[in-house]
Amino acid sequence: MNSSPVRQTVDFEADGVQHGHLKVPYSGDESAWGAVMIPITVAKNGDGPTVLLTGANHGDEYEGPIALWSLSNTLESTHISGRVIIIPAMNYPAFKGGKRTSVIDRGNLNRAFPGRPDGSVTEVIADYFSRILLPMSDYVVDIHSGGKTLEFLPFAASHVLEDKEQQSRCMNAMLAFNAPYSMVLLELDAAKMYDTAAEAMGKTFISTELGGGGSASAKTVSIAKRGVLNMLKHADILTGKPELLPSIALATPDYRSFVTSEHSGLLEMCVDLGSELIAGDVIALIHDIERTGSAPVKYKATINGVLAGRHYPALIQPGDNLAVIAIRSGL
């Protein structure tokens, strides 16, 4: 395997706090010998575990970048034992462009793993994480929200894994993050995900969905900020116990949790996030926008549960995720 073309301006083994960049070579119209400069902070104090904290895996999700840029400005190495690697915007071209995917190559970073050192910019970033950052990490926290096209109840998530000891570690980390909801999440498209790459290496991995709509609220940002501090305490990098508030346990048991639109038109949600549902309840109407006098199409709950996610814009197309229905779980 070729070595990574990415060069970091920080020393991962040096004690103290360093602010620098991951330099991803990119020759474009505006800079023939240029680079994508991804901000990174490394805080280290002696021996101990490593926590890798990331945001903007998708560029239009903002709770992670806000919480992690804030942490990078306040974290002091003398207060920790071990190492914290903070990358507020993994897919920096997407983040700078306010898009889910890269404005350079349209790459979806969370579908590009394990990446390629000789591939597109997005594949090169994925490769650097796969071969450099993930192997040195013990805990990995990837902060997501719904972006411009989805909205979620604020939850931290872990997955069902073949290795039950690893699954237990991940679930304990999810509970320590302590979002208002804790979700055992089924991924319908797990291939090439960052999650899958980290879990395949045996890492303690959690992600989140903390809101959506292409913005961030004071509430969802506060959940992210408290969650990352809780994780550093859970990993014994910061002293003290995680600050735990009540959290509702949810799960997506199978494909029936995901309601897909088969129509285009104007979306009218009939229930709000957090609503209790019984299979058969009408959850949404899609109105035909090409003519008046046409009855809307009804979409119904597929299982008993809680509305955990929804399509965000009012206009919807066939193939769009319309709703996510989760069941209450005892974990």
N, C-alpha and C positions, 0 to 999 in steps of 0.2 A: 504494500500500500504506500502510495506517495505521502510524503510529509505534508502537513497542512500549510497552505500558503499564508494563513492568517498569522500575524505577529502581534503579540501583546506588549504593551508598554508598562506592565506591572510585573513584579516578581511574586509569584504565588507562594514562595517559601520565606519571604521576608516578614518579620514582625512589624507591626505598626499599621497605619491606614494609608492606602495608596489609591489615588484616583487616576485613571488612565483610559486607554482605549484598546479595543481589538481592531486591528487594521486589516480590513478585508480588501485585497486588491480588486479594483474595478476601473477598467479603461472605457470611458464613455465620451460622449460628445463634448461635455463641459470640462473634462479633465483626462487627458490622454494617459497619464501615468498616475491616476488617482487611487483613492481608497475609500471604502465605506468605513467610517469611524464610529464604532459602537462603544458608548460609554460603559465603563466597568469600575467598580470599587472592590478592593480586597482589604479586609480587616483581619489581622492575625495576631494571636498572642500565645506563643508556646505551642505545646502539643494538644491535641484534642480533635474532635470530629469537625467535619467540614459541612456547612449548609450552603447550598446553591439556591439563590433566590432570583426568580426571573419574572418579568412582565412583558407585555406587548409581544408575546409569541404571535398574536394577531394584532396588527397595528392600530385597530380602532377600539381597543379595549383599554381603559384608562386607570382603573383602580390600582393595578399593579405598578405602572410607571409612577403614579403619584406617591404611593406608599413607599416605593423603593428609592426614588430620588430623595424623599424625606429622610429615610433611614440612612442613606449614604452621607447625608449632611450632619447627622447626629451621632452615629455609632462611633464609639471610642474603643481603641484596641485594649486599653487598660481595664475595660469593663467586661471583657470576654475571655473565654478559655477555648482555644481552637481557632477556626477560620470561618469567615463569612465571605462569600463571593456574591456580589450584587450586580445584576445586569438588568436595569429597569426596562430596556427595550431590546429584546432579542432580535426581532425582525426590524432593525432600525430603518431600512428604506420604507417599509410599510408604515411604521409609526410616523415618520416624517411626512409621509404623504396622506396620513389620515385614512388609510385603507386597510382592509383585512389582509391583503396580500401585497407583496413587494411591488413598488412602482418601477423597479428596474427590470425584473424578469417575470412578474406576476406570480411568483412562487409563494405557495402556502407553506410556511416553515413547519407547521404542525402536521404536514403530510409529506415532508421531505427527508425524514430520517431513514437510514443512518447518514444520508448525505454522500457527497463525493468531493474529494479534494480538488478534482479537475473539472467540476461541474459548474453550474450557474452560481451566481452570488448566493442565492438561497441555499443551494446544496452545499456550498463551501461553509456557510455558517453552521448548517446542521452537522456536517462532518467534524467541525471544530468542537462542537458540543459533544458529539459521540465519542471522539477519540482523545480529547484533552480534558474537558470540564467534567463530564459525567464520571469518568473513572476516578477522579480525585475527590469526589463528593460522597458523603454518607447519606445526607438528607437532601431532597430536591423538592422545592415548592414553586409551582408554576401558576401564577395568578391570572385567571381568565375572568371575563364577563361576556355578555351577549353581543357586544359590538353593535353595529348599526342595524342589524337585522333580527336580533333576538333580545328578549328580556327574561330574566330568571329570578326566582327567589334566591336570596343570597345564601349559597351553600359552599362548603368545602367537600371535596370528593375523593374517594379512593375506589379501587376496583377489586373485583373477585379475581384472585390469582391462583395458579396451580400450587405454588409454594405457600402453604397455609401459615408458616411462621412469618414469611415476608408479608403476607396479607394482613396478619395481626399487627405487625409493626406499622404498616401503612394506615390501618384503621385507627390505631392509637394516635398517630400523628394527626390524622384528620380530626379526631375528637379534641386534641390539644389545640389545634388552630382555632376551633370553637367559633365557627360561623353560626348564625342563627339556625341554620339547617345543616345536617350532616348526611351526605348522600353516597350510598354504594351505587356507583354509576356504571351502567352498561354502555360501552362504546360500540356504536353500530359500524364505525369505520376506524378500527384501531390500527390498521396497517400503516406503517410509516409515521406514526405519531411519536412525539417527544416522550409522552407517557410510556409508550411501549418500549422505546429504546432504554429508558431509565429502569423500568421494571425488569427488563431482560438481563440487566446487569446486577439485579438483586438489590437495587437502591430502595430506600424508604421514600416513596414518591406520593405527593398529593397535589391536586389541582383545586381550582375553585371556579365557580360562576357567581359573580357578586352583583349582578345588575344587568345593564344593557342600554340599548338605545343610542350608542355612540357617544356617551358622556359618562359622568360619574357624579354621585351625590355625596354630601357630607356623611350620610349614614354608611354608604358602601365603602367609602374611603376609610372611615374609622374602623370598619370591620377588617379591612385589609391591614391597616397599621397594627391593630391589636393582634391580629392573627400571626403576623410575621414575628412579633416579639414573643408571643406564646410559643411559636415553633423554636425560637432560639433558646427559650427556657426549657422546653421539652427535650432538646438536644443537649442540655447542660452546657451550652455555650454562654448563656446569661444565667446568673444566679436567680433563685426564686422559682416559685411555682407559676404555671400558666394561669392567667385570669379567666376563670371559667364561668360562663353564664349559661342559662338554659338553652339547649339545642334540640331541635326536633329531628329525629332519625327518619330518613327516607331511603327508598331504593327504587331503581328502575328494573323490574324483574325480567322483562323480555321486550321484544319488538313492539308489543301492543302499547307500550308507554309512549311511543313516538307517533304522533298523528301528522300525516303528510297531506298537504293540499293537492287536490286533483283538478282544481279550477283556478282561473284567474279572475280578479275582480277586486271589490272593496271589502276588506275584512272588518266585520263587526264582532268583537269579542263579547260574549254573553255572560261570562264569569271572569273574575279577576284572579291574579296570582294568589295562591294560598287557599283558594276556595275548595271545599270538600265536594267531591264528585261521586256520583253513582253511575255505573255503566249505562249508557243510553241517554244521559243528560245532554241537552244541547249546550255545547261550549262556544260555538261560533256560527256566524252566518257569513256567506260570501255572496255579495250582490253583483249582479251583472252590470258592468259599467258601459256596455255598448248600447243599451236600450233601457227605457223605463217600462214598467208594467210586467216585469219578469220576476217571479218569486225567487228569493235567495235560496242558495243551497245550504242545508243544515249539516253541520259537523257535530258528531256526538262523542261523548266519552267512551273510550274503548274498554276501560277497566274502572273499578272503584279506586279512588285515590284522591290525590291533591294536585291541583294545577301548579306545576313547578316551573314551567317555561312556556313562552308564547312567541309567535311571530310579532315583530315590533312595528314595522311600517304598516300603514293602513292599506296599502296595495299589496296584493299577494299573487304569486304565480304557481302553476303546477310544479310540483317537486319541492316547494318550500316547506320547511318544517312549520306546521301550524301550532302545535302544542306538544308539551311534554307532561305526561301524567305519572306521578310517582306514588308508590304505596308507602304507608307508614311501616316502619321497620323497628324491630327490637334490637338490631345490631347484635 
